Amino acid sequence: MASRLWKFALAAILVLTIGATAQNFDVKQHTLKNGMKVLVQEDRSIPNVALYIFYRIGSRNEHTGATGLSHFFEHMMFNGAKKYGPGEFDHVMEAAGGSNNAYTNRDVTVYQDWFPNSALETIFDLEGDRIENLAFDPKIVESERGVVYSERRNSVDASNRGILNEQLMAAAFISHPYQWPVVGWARDIESWKMDDLKHHFAMGYSPNNATMVVVGSVDAEQIFALAEKYIGSIATHDAPPKIVSTEPDQLGERRVTVRKFAQLPLLSIGYHVPEANSPDYYALDVLETIAFSGQSSRMYRRVVDKDQLALGINGGRGISFDPTLFTISSQPKAGVAPENVEKAIYEEIGKLQNEPVSDQDLEKAKNILQANFYREMKTINGRANAIGTFEVFFGDFHRLFSAIDEYNKVTKADVQRVAKKYFTEKNRTVATLIPEAAEATK
């Protein structure tokens, strides 16, 4: 016990030491004449820059018959515009010493550039060109349609986890567009029309629908001037229509079963939980950490170590604009029926609901969350991501600076309260993959 307490004390000292410097930084902001917000944090500790652009466009902004468009444009944005043709975006950036990436989820599409500060003007020229002049060459569109379709086959159709998660979301949401997959339904990918593509691009990639974050060895006024020069004159379009669909309260457990060839069964359980900008956000983070963070977490110790029912278990939810799912996923061992894993999971959830967590578990979870937070703040890349995330999902990047205070406010009663409120039988959806060859396993 003394050894464990010493480890927690060390973790607390680490958090306080890192936090003393990591949270004290200035962010300057400017809004371009076309509505794009630009946030800049100067850090000359290394001669590099991280530039993120958050577009508020994701699969939630699509519609039936045209799903997967946001993910498609994640690919298309690298395939040529007016000044820089097909393949040149990557080539020019790499020649300047930079690299890039992008991701799409249900809420946003985010582009990430990392480069030396000597390449600033080149990067802004590249970004401005593809925002304003993206090419819609029919041959490239068809080529990328094939790439996206192939990605769907690999990540969903040929993936047991992918297909089970897709079925879980489709069953858990009956009204809200979180029900369809980010990659899109196969038939929709096949049937996109050029008008669908152009309309989605115009509303999603309009400057007034975007937030740019620049962190690194820069001068804020220089960044604002470059943004005005290369992006400020780009025309705006109407932003995506507001999502008015609200998922109704779930009135009873839902179940979905997938039967297909597999070596082992899979289990996924989803509970409806609130969006990021919710008073319960931080309490749910603490609960998630207590229950699922690492091999010393409650669920791992119970399901994997003690009962030896599963090869692994994890749980959590993504950051989101709208109420989402907290998903628990587990891989039962050979010969173990998924319902036995379920039973153990529900018993552990029951303990969180009926018994206050220990002081040690609460302190450990807060130390983990705070250490992760400050670790992210130590890099220009982590800060760019965090500043943009808080601005876009929480409505104000300044809330980043009070995040640690919010974690520290979470009490044992808060953890117990959110466990009781959200992790109920009638609020859950259960998806199980049963290997066809092992259907009779008990």
Buried (B, 14 or more C-beta within 10 A) or exposed (E): EEEEEEEBEEBBEBBEEBBEEBBEBEBBBBBBEBBBBBBBBBBEEEEBBBBBBBBBBBBBBBEEEBBBBBBBBBBBBBBBBEBBEBEBBBEBBEEBBBEBEBEBBBBBBBBBBBBBBBBBEBBBBBBBBBBBEBBEBEEBBEBBBEBBBEBBBEBBEEBBBBBBBBBBBBBBBEEBBBBBBBBBBBEBBEEBEEEBBEBBBBBBBBBBBBBBBBBBBBBBEBBBBBBBEBBBEBEBBEBBEEBEEEBEEBEEEBEBEBEEEBEBBBBBBBBBBBBBBBEBBBBBBBBBBBBBBEEEBBBBBBBBEEBEBBBEBBBBBEBBBBBBBBBBBBBBBEEBBBBBBBEBBEEBBEBBBEEEBEEEBBBBBBBBBBBBBBBBBEBBBBBBBBBBBBBBBBEEBEBBEEBBEBBEEBBBEBBBBBBBBBBBEEBBBBBBBBBEEBEEBE
